[in-house]
Amino acid sequence: MAGLSDDSDEIKVISHMMLFRLSQVAPAAVSQRLDEATPQLEKTMKGATVTKDTVKQDLERAEELQRSTLRAVAALSKVSTGGVSPKFDAFVEDLKKSGPWANEFKELVGA
């Protein structure tokens, strides 16, 4: 969980991979802590703050981080049991409904 709020994008990606794997090997334990992870996942999905000094490489890096987050959220949404994690469930519904990632998210979860 601490890795999701790390300053380093590489640590965040590793944390996403660990969540993905944990959702497969320990789904019950992971589903109980989804609300704790939700604020950091939401923050990452908002993307990079664009300023006049932002370069294309920074935007591409932020987009790749968002894709990593999306894969983790898709895996976690499969183990989420309704009502246990209301914040996470609302986040998943927002991802499904609209935004630039809706179609890609639906493909990942098979919806």
C-alpha positions, -999 to 999 in steps of 0.1 A, spaced: 0 0 0 28 24 8 43 19 -27 11 34 -43 19 68 -28 57 67 -35 72 96 -55 89 72 -79 68 60 -109 88 28 -110 78 19 -74 42 26 -82 44 3 -112 59 -25 -91 31 -19 -65 5 -22 -92 21 -55 -103 21 -68 -68 -16 -59 -63 -24 -76 -96 -6 -108 -84 -20 -106 -49 -55 -104 -63 -49 -138 -78 -33 -155 -49 -51 -139 -19 -83 -124 -32 -101 -123 2 -73 -104 19 -69 -79 -9 -106 -73 -12 -108 -62 25 -83 -34 19 -94 -20 -14 -108 12 2 -73 20 16 -58 18 -19 -85 38 -37 -74 74 -30 -39 67 -44 -52 48 -74 -76 77 -82 -48 102 -79 -27 83 -104 -56 80 -128 -60 118 -129 -27 119 -147 2 144 -148 -4 181 -142 3 199 -174 23 231 -173 41 251 -199 73 232 -190 58 198 -194 75 178 -222 60 150 -243 82 124 -225 66 133 -191 31 129 -206 40 95 -221 54 84 -187 23 95 -169 1 77 -195 21 45 -190 16 48 -152 -21 52 -158 -22 21 -179 -4 2 -151 -30 15 -126 -58 5 -150 -45 -31 -152 -43 -33 -114 -77 -19 -109 -92 -43 -135 -77 -72 -116 -89 -59 -83 -124 -53 -95 -127 -90 -103 -121 -99 -66 -141 -70 -52 -173 -82 -35 -201 -58 -36 -206 -36 -5 -173 -44 12 -154 -15 -4 -178 13 -13 -150 38 -23 -134 13 -46 -167 3 -61 -176 39 -69 -141 44 -84 -146 14 -107 -180 26 -117 -166 60 -126 -139 43 -147 -165 22 -166 -188 52 -173 -167 78 -188 -133 93 -194 -105 84 -218 -99 51 -201 -135 37 -201 -131 15 -232 -97 2 -223 -110 -7 -188 -140 -25 -202 -117 -46 -224 -95 -55 -194 -124 -67 -173 -142 -83 -202 -174 -62 -198 
